[in-house]
Amino acid sequence: MSTPTARFPLLVLSAVQALAVPLAARAQQSDTVLPPVSVSAPRVAGDNAAVSAIGSFGQLPLQETPASITVITNEQMHERGIRQTTDITRLDASVNESYNAVGYAEQFSIRGFALDNTASYRKDGLEISADASVALENKERIEILKGLAGLQAGIATPGGILNYVTKRPTNDPLRSVIVEARERGTLYGAVDLGGRSDDKRFGYRINAAAEKLRSYVRGADGEREFVSGAFDWRLTPQALLQLDIDYQHKSQLTAPGFQLINGTDLPTGVSARTMLNNQPWSRPVKTDSANVGLRFEYQLNPDWTTSVAVNRNTLRRDDFAAFPFGCASAGIFSGFCANGDYDVYDYQSENERKSLLATQAMIQGNFVAGTMRHELAAGVSGLRRREKFGDCVYGSVDCLGSAPNGTSNLYAPVAVPASAISTGPVLLRRSDDERSVFVRDVMSLNDALKLHAGARYVRIDRNQFDENGNARSAFDKGFLLPNVALVYSPNKTLSIYGSFAEGLEHGGIPANFTNNANQALDPAKSYQVEFGTKARLVDGWNLTAAVFRIRKPLEFLNASNTYVRQGEAEHQGIELGLQGQATRNLALGASMTALHSRQENTGDPTLDGKRVTNVPKLKSVVYADYTISNLSGLSLNGSWQYASNKAFSPDNSVTVPGYHTFNVGARYLTRVAGMSTTIRFGIDNVTDRFYWRDVTQSLGGYLFPGAPRTFRLSAQFDF
């Protein structure tokens, strides 16, 4: 994984050139028989015909899983211009952004609960770190499990988990090239190659991409390179060995958010394009991330299968920012000055390193005992996580006693002097060893009724170390996480379920300026009750609905400047989804989530009973794809997204207004030089509306505006 990053764009361009030469020669052969162009509306998100590996164990149809799950396919990613996970918020109303700064790691919430970048993300079911943006070029689909995932994942925040499913080798030769441009100068190119050997025993899938990033935020520019390989080897008819490798380098200047004016009012007269990290000495955040995965499956007999899987995920990051924070001259801690002034800090944290080694062994199959049929899955898993970093520096001294470099202004930026600080020695600061054993049984009580019962026992051994490598704290404890659900299916088109689950999440990590900075709180359990239904209606329509209640311990920064766990957060909600073909040419989809979230038993009357921050009461998305019959190869698509207002401050004294956004696009299938070609054009936020898409209390409280109107044009060549 030591290939110099500067060579990656050349690698991608060379691959495109190598493929283009034989293609041009093929296009000149007059006797070449080309496959017909297929014109159809793409499937919409959440199609109940899809399968998921995270709703339970094994590939289960969504119709049979007693959980709320959305599957976003590779086809949908192409049609909607989804280049990063952030864009899936346009397809599922339960997913929102959570401190999702441009140029930094993507961060999300599900059902109003922020995900944990070190525990809530999976690749092929195994833990990965999301402290670097997860590349989508080698992903076949994204699976979103909403709600507690104690049985499926062990440790994850109550909102759920995201599972990225890797593309596998294709049976038929695959050669695909995509090039794209966006109006601010972003250029993108990718190749996707797949196939098998003549005897079909060995298969390969190669993906590579290069991107010049030109953000809608002025100056938040950068570049990204990615390459991956996935290989299958059928050792015997019963034995399959799979290997996948990927590497990504990304370098981009990050765009910090805005704070309240005078600590009390929303900023006005600002643009989504405003860059606050705009000092002459500003440097980009650089990340290098990699995965190496190995999986072995063996079919014992027609009813039983075993598998062993391992994945190593590594991340190295140099984190820099000219960080806007507070107004010392007016004694304002979490806000800009009344005139728009703000203090600028030189934040540096070089050579951060994180590594995760995830393993899992599982056996699954079915058998009949007496009159009852059982579908059983059982196994063991392990996770070894190591985090190394130095004492970050913030201003002229370390993070816990920082001093600003100077003062700039929101409306009239000012250059401030650089500092001479540097990150301290990089040492092991946090280690986790997690071991678990799990079992799940689906019992067919009769032809229509199934009982899902399972549990996972997790043992956590966590150690934290200070800046000198000395042990600061230790935690060693086991947790039992039960999960039970009853599914009633009177026929193959309808399922009704009720479930109870317990989950487990790591404690939050206090920010640098708190009294207990970087000392992670102990893990804590959460609880969920959910009822739902999944139905395949007439004419290909699919309906999903779920009502749920989730309770978890509340964490917040108290009046003594200490990050504490006190009280509870309770989220009650309703999720609805509807997808299908309205006509032969028109596909429609809709998703809606209504949430009632509140804080309880905090001991602070200004917080009890108030809404949880950054959680809209209502969010909905509607999307459509229309194929034009009398214009062969042309189809149109559009989407509408609505989110109601959200609380910014824990006491709800400040809220940000709700918003609507509209996106439109078109797709045209044709042939260029004998190649099947797909031209796609899209406009996001058609009305160029300004809105606050994401608000957070992290690091003193910040607000992030949504992207303004954005154009994109791409061409995909398949041969």
Backbone hydrogen bonds, N-H to C=O, Kabsch-Sander energy under -0.5 kcal/mol:
donor,donor_aa,acceptor,acceptor_aa,energy
7,R,4,P,-1.6
8,F,5,T,-1.5
11,L,7,R,-2.1
12,V,8,F,-2.4
13,L,9,P,-2.5
14,S,10,L,-2.7
15,A,11,L,-2.2
16,V,12,V,-2.4
17,Q,13,L,-2.5
18,A,14,S,-2.8
19,L,15,A,-1.8
20,A,16,V,-2.3
21,V,17,Q,-1.7
23,L,19,L,-1.5
24,A,20,A,-2.6
25,A,21,V,-1.9
26,R,22,P,-2.3
27,A,23,L,-2.6
28,Q,24,A,-1.0
28,Q,25,A,-0.5
29,Q,26,R,-1.5
30,S,28,Q,-0.7
32,T,29,Q,-1.5
34,L,32,T,-0.7
39,V,37,V,-0.5
40,S,38,S,-0.6
46,G,71,V,-1.5
47,D,44,V,-1.0
50,A,47,D,-1.9
52,S,60,L,-2.1
60,L,52,S,-1.9
60,L,58,G,-1.2
62,L,50,A,-2.3
63,Q,48,N,-0.8
64,E,61,P,-1.8
65,T,62,L,-1.2
67,A,65,T,-1.7
68,S,146,K,-0.6
69,I,67,A,-0.7
70,T,144,I,-1.9
72,I,70,T,-0.5
72,I,142,I,-2.8
73,T,71,V,-0.6
74,N,140,E,-1.6
77,M,73,T,-1.9
78,H,74,N,-2.0
79,E,75,E,-2.4
80,R,76,Q,-2.2
81,G,78,H,-1.1
82,I,77,M,-2.6
83,R,81,G,-0.9
87,D,84,Q,-1.8
88,I,85,T,-2.2
89,T,86,T,-1.5
90,R,87,D,-1.7
91,L,88,I,-2.1
92,D,88,I,-1.2
95,V,92,D,-1.3
96,N,109,S,-2.6
98,S,107,Q,-2.2
101,A,99,Y,-1.1
104,Y,101,A,-1.9
109,S,96,N,-2.8
110,I,113,F,-2.1
111,R,94,S,-1.8
113,F,110,I,-2.0
114,A,112,G,-0.5
115,L,108,F,-3.2
117,N,115,L,-0.6
119,A,116,D,-1.7
120,S,116,D,-3.0
122,R,162,L,-2.7
123,K,126,L,-2.9
124,D,164,Y,-2.3
126,L,123,K,-1.8
128,I,121,Y,-1.8
130,A,117,N,-2.9
135,A,133,S,-0.5
139,K,136,L,-1.9
140,E,165,V,-3.1
141,R,165,V,-1.1
142,I,72,I,-2.5
143,E,163,N,-3.0
144,I,70,T,-3.0
145,L,143,E,-0.6
145,L,161,I,-2.2
146,K,68,S,-2.7
146,K,144,I,-0.7
147,G,145,L,-0.5
147,G,159,G,-3.3
153,A,149,A,-3.2
154,G,149,A,-1.0
154,G,150,G,-1.0
155,I,153,A,-1.5
156,A,154,G,-0.6
156,A,504,L,-2.8
160,G,157,T,-1.4
161,I,145,L,-1.7
162,L,120,S,-2.1
163,N,143,E,-2.8
164,Y,122,R,-3.0
165,V,141,R,-2.5
165,V,163,N,-0.6
166,T,164,Y,-0.6
167,K,138,N,-2.7
170,T,204,Y,-0.6
174,L,194,G,-3.1
176,S,192,D,-1.9
177,V,717,F,-2.2
178,I,190,A,-2.6
179,V,715,A,-2.2
180,E,188,Y,-2.6
181,A,713,L,-2.6
182,R,186,T,-2.1
183,E,711,F,-1.1
185,G,182,R,-2.4
187,L,212,K,-1.6
188,Y,180,E,-2.5
189,G,210,A,-2.2
190,A,178,I,-2.5
191,V,208,A,-2.4
192,D,176,S,-2.6
193,L,206,I,-3.0
194,G,174,L,-2.2
195,G,204,Y,-1.8
197,S,202,F,-2.9
200,K,197,S,-1.8
203,G,232,D,-2.6
204,Y,195,G,-2.5
205,R,230,A,-1.6
206,I,193,L,-3.0
207,N,228,S,-1.9
208,A,191,V,-1.8
209,A,226,F,-2.6
210,A,189,G,-2.3
211,E,224,R,-2.7
212,K,187,L,-2.8
213,L,211,E,-0.7
213,L,222,G,-2.2
215,S,220,A,-0.6
218,R,216,Y,-0.6
218,R,273,R,-2.3
220,A,217,V,-2.2
221,D,219,G,-2.1
222,G,213,L,-2.1
223,E,251,S,-2.4
224,R,211,E,-2.4
225,E,249,H,-2.5
226,F,209,A,-2.7
227,V,247,Y,-2.0
228,S,207,N,-2.8
229,G,245,I,-2.8
230,A,205,R,-2.4
231,F,243,L,-3.4
232,D,203,G,-1.8
233,W,241,L,-2.5
234,R,201,R,-3.2
235,L,233,W,-1.3
235,L,239,A,-0.8
236,T,239,A,-1.3
240,L,297,E,-2.5
241,L,233,W,-2.4
242,Q,295,R,-3.1
243,L,231,F,-2.6
244,D,293,G,-2.4
245,I,229,G,-2.8
246,D,291,N,-2.2
247,Y,227,V,-2.4
248,Q,289,S,-2.7
249,H,225,E,-2.6
250,K,287,T,-2.5
251,S,223,E,-2.6
252,Q,285,V,-2.1
253,L,221,D,-2.1
255,A,102,V,-2.6
258,F,703,L,-2.8
261,I,265,D,-3.2
262,N,336,F,-2.4
263,G,260,L,-1.0
264,T,261,I,-2.0
265,D,261,I,-2.2
274,T,271,S,-1.6
276,L,274,T,-0.5
278,N,276,L,-1.0
282,S,279,Q,-2.1
285,V,252,Q,-2.7
286,K,318,D,-2.1
287,T,250,K,-2.9
288,D,316,R,-2.4
289,S,248,Q,-2.4
290,A,314,T,-2.0
291,N,246,D,-2.1
292,V,312,R,-1.8
293,G,244,D,-3.1
294,L,310,V,-2.8
295,R,242,Q,-2.6
296,F,308,V,-2.8
297,E,240,L,-2.6
298,Y,306,T,-2.6
299,Q,238,Q,-2.3
300,L,298,Y,-0.9
300,L,304,W,-1.3
301,N,304,W,-1.5
304,W,301,N,-0.8
305,T,364,Q,-2.8
306,T,298,Y,-2.6
307,S,362,M,-2.4
308,V,296,F,-2.2
309,A,360,Q,-3.0
310,V,294,L,-2.5
311,N,358,A,-2.5
312,R,292,V,-2.6
313,N,311,N,-0.5
313,N,356,L,-2.9
314,T,290,A,-2.3
315,L,354,K,-2.5
316,R,288,D,-2.2
317,R,352,E,-2.4
318,D,286,K,-2.5
319,D,317,R,-0.6
319,D,349,S,-2.4
320,F,318,D,-0.6
321,A,347,Y,-1.8
323,F,321,A,-1.1
323,F,345,Y,-2.9
325,F,323,F,-0.5
325,F,343,D,-2.5
327,C,332,I,-2.7
330,A,327,C,-1.0
331,G,328,A,-1.1
332,I,327,C,-2.5
333,F,331,G,-0.6
335,G,333,F,-0.5
336,F,260,L,-2.8
337,C,341,D,-3.1
340,G,337,C,-1.8
342,Y,408,S,-2.3
343,D,326,G,-2.2
344,V,406,G,-2.8
345,Y,323,F,-2.4
347,Y,321,A,-2.8
347,Y,345,Y,-1.0
348,Q,393,V,-2.3
349,S,319,D,-2.1
352,E,317,R,-2.5
352,E,349,S,-0.5
353,R,388,K,-2.9
354,K,315,L,-2.4
355,S,386,R,-2.2
356,L,313,N,-2.8
357,L,384,R,-2.1
358,A,311,N,-2.8
358,A,356,L,-0.5
359,T,382,G,-2.6
360,Q,309,A,-2.4
361,A,380,V,-2.6
362,M,307,S,-2.6
363,I,378,A,-2.6
364,Q,305,T,-2.6
365,G,376,L,-2.3
366,N,303,D,-0.9
367,F,374,H,-2.0
369,A,372,M,-2.8
370,G,368,V,-0.5
372,M,369,A,-2.0
373,R,444,S,-0.6
374,H,367,F,-3.4
375,E,442,V,-1.8
376,L,365,G,-2.4
376,L,374,H,-0.6
377,A,440,R,-2.4
378,A,363,I,-2.3
379,G,438,F,-2.3
380,V,361,A,-2.1
381,S,436,S,-2.4
382,G,359,T,-2.1
383,L,434,E,-2.5
384,R,357,L,-2.0
385,R,383,L,-0.5
385,R,432,D,-2.9
386,R,355,S,-2.3
387,E,430,R,-2.6
388,K,353,R,-3.4
389,F,427,L,-1.8
392,C,390,G,-0.6
393,V,348,Q,-2.1
394,Y,397,V,-2.1
395,G,346,D,-2.2
396,S,403,A,-1.1
397,V,394,Y,-0.6
399,C,392,C,-1.6
401,G,398,D,-1.8
402,S,399,C,-0.6
403,A,394,Y,-0.7
405,N,344,V,-3.1
406,G,344,V,-1.0
408,S,342,Y,-2.5
410,L,340,G,-2.6
424,G,391,D,-1.4
427,L,389,F,-1.3
427,L,425,P,-0.6
429,R,387,E,-2.7
430,R,387,E,-1.6
431,S,463,N,-2.6
432,D,385,R,-2.7
433,D,461,D,-1.8
434,E,383,L,-2.8
435,R,459,R,-2.1
436,S,381,S,-2.5
437,V,457,Y,-1.7
438,F,379,G,-2.5
439,V,455,A,-2.0
440,R,377,A,-2.8
441,D,453,A,-2.9
442,V,375,E,-2.1
443,M,441,D,-0.7
443,M,451,L,-2.9
444,S,373,R,-2.6
444,S,442,V,-0.5
445,L,443,M,-1.1
445,L,449,L,-1.6
446,N,449,L,-1.5
450,K,487,V,-2.7
451,L,443,M,-2.7
452,H,450,K,-0.6
452,H,485,A,-3.3
453,A,441,D,-2.4
453,A,451,L,-0.6
454,G,483,N,-2.5
455,A,439,V,-2.0
456,R,481,L,-1.6
457,Y,437,V,-2.7
458,V,456,R,-0.6
458,V,479,F,-2.9
459,R,435,R,-3.0
460,I,477,K,-2.8
461,D,433,D,-2.1
462,R,460,I,-0.5
462,R,475,F,-3.1
463,N,431,S,-2.5
464,Q,473,S,-2.6
465,F,429,R,-2.4
466,D,470,N,-2.8
469,G,466,D,-2.0
472,R,464,Q,-3.8
473,S,464,Q,-1.4
475,F,462,R,-2.8
477,K,460,I,-1.9
479,F,458,V,-2.8
481,L,456,R,-2.8
481,L,479,F,-0.5
483,N,454,G,-2.4
484,V,500,F,-2.4
485,A,452,H,-2.8
486,L,498,G,-2.4
487,V,450,K,-3.0
488,Y,496,I,-3.4
489,S,448,A,-3.5
489,S,487,V,-0.6
491,N,494,L,-0.7
494,L,491,N,-1.0
495,S,534,K,-2.3
496,I,488,Y,-2.3
497,Y,532,G,-2.9
498,G,486,L,-1.6
499,S,530,E,-3.0
500,F,484,V,-2.7
501,A,528,Q,-2.3
502,E,482,P,-1.7
503,G,526,S,-2.4
504,L,154,G,-0.6
505,E,524,A,-2.3
507,G,521,L,-0.9
514,T,511,A,-1.5
515,N,561,N,-2.7
517,A,514,T,-1.2
518,N,510,P,-2.1
519,Q,516,N,-1.8
520,A,518,N,-1.0
521,L,508,G,-2.4
524,A,505,E,-2.3
526,S,503,G,-1.9
527,Y,551,R,-2.3
528,Q,501,A,-2.3
529,V,549,R,-1.9
530,E,499,S,-2.3
531,F,547,V,-2.5
532,G,497,Y,-2.5
533,T,545,A,-2.4
534,K,495,S,-2.5
535,A,543,L,-2.9
536,R,493,T,-3.1
537,L,535,A,-0.7
537,L,541,W,-3.3
540,G,537,L,-0.8
541,W,538,V,-1.3
542,N,579,Q,-3.4
543,L,535,A,-3.0
544,T,577,G,-2.6
545,A,533,T,-2.2
546,A,575,E,-2.3
547,V,531,F,-3.0
548,F,573,G,-2.1
549,R,529,V,-2.1
550,I,571,H,-2.7
551,R,527,Y,-2.2
552,K,569,A,-2.0
554,L,567,G,-2.0
556,F,564,V,-2.3
558,N,556,F,-0.6
558,N,562,T,-2.6
561,N,558,N,-1.9
564,V,556,F,-3.0
564,V,562,T,-0.6
566,Q,554,L,-2.3
566,Q,564,V,-0.6
568,E,600,E,-2.5
569,A,552,K,-3.1
570,E,598,R,-2.4
571,H,550,I,-2.6
572,Q,570,E,-0.5
572,Q,596,H,-2.5
573,G,548,F,-2.2
574,I,594,A,-2.1
575,E,546,A,-2.9
576,L,592,M,-2.6
577,G,544,T,-2.6
578,L,590,A,-2.3
579,Q,542,N,-2.2
580,G,588,L,-2.3
581,Q,539,D,-0.6
582,A,580,G,-0.7
582,A,586,L,-1.7
583,T,586,L,-1.5
587,A,585,N,-0.6
587,A,625,D,-2.9
588,L,580,G,-2.9
589,G,623,Y,-2.2
590,A,578,L,-2.2
591,S,621,V,-2.6
592,M,576,L,-2.5
593,T,619,K,-2.8
594,A,574,I,-2.5
595,L,617,K,-2.5
596,H,572,Q,-3.3
597,S,595,L,-0.6
598,R,570,E,-1.9
599,Q,610,K,-2.0
600,E,568,E,-2.7
607,L,604,D,-2.3
608,D,604,D,-2.1
609,G,599,Q,-4.1
610,K,607,L,-2.1
614,N,647,A,-2.5
615,V,612,V,-0.8
617,K,645,N,-0.8
619,K,593,T,-2.2
620,S,642,Y,-2.5
621,V,591,S,-2.7
622,V,640,W,-2.4
623,Y,589,G,-2.6
624,A,638,G,-2.5
625,D,587,A,-2.5
626,Y,636,L,-3.5
627,T,585,N,-2.3
628,I,626,Y,-0.5
628,I,634,L,-2.2
629,S,627,T,-0.7
631,L,628,I,-0.9
634,L,631,L,-2.2
635,S,667,R,-2.5
636,L,626,Y,-3.2
637,N,665,G,-2.5
638,G,624,A,-2.0
639,S,663,N,-2.5
640,W,622,V,-2.8
641,Q,661,T,-2.5
642,Y,620,S,-2.9
643,A,659,Y,-2.2
644,S,618,L,-2.7
646,K,656,V,-1.9
648,F,654,V,-3.0
649,S,654,V,-1.5
652,N,649,S,-2.4
656,V,646,K,-2.7
659,Y,643,A,-2.4
661,T,641,Q,-2.2
663,N,639,S,-2.5
664,V,683,I,-2.4
665,G,637,N,-2.5
666,A,681,F,-2.7
667,R,635,S,-2.9
668,Y,679,I,-2.7
669,L,633,G,-2.2
670,T,677,T,-2.8
672,V,675,M,-2.0
675,M,672,V,-2.2
676,S,718,D,-1.3
677,T,670,T,-3.1
678,T,716,Q,-2.6
679,I,668,Y,-3.0
679,I,677,T,-0.5
680,R,678,T,-0.5
680,R,714,S,-2.5
681,F,666,A,-2.5
682,G,712,R,-2.3
683,I,664,V,-3.0
684,D,710,T,-2.7
686,V,662,F,-3.0
688,D,685,N,-2.2
693,R,691,Y,-0.9
693,R,704,F,-1.3
694,D,704,F,-1.5
696,T,702,Y,-2.5
700,G,697,Q,-1.3
701,G,698,S,-1.6
702,Y,696,T,-2.2
703,L,258,F,-2.4
704,F,694,D,-2.8
706,G,691,Y,-2.7
710,T,684,D,-2.0
712,R,682,G,-2.0
713,L,181,A,-2.4
714,S,680,R,-2.7
715,A,179,V,-2.6
716,Q,678,T,-2.5
717,F,177,V,-3.0
718,D,676,S,-2.9
718,D,716,Q,-0.5
719,F,175,R,-2.4
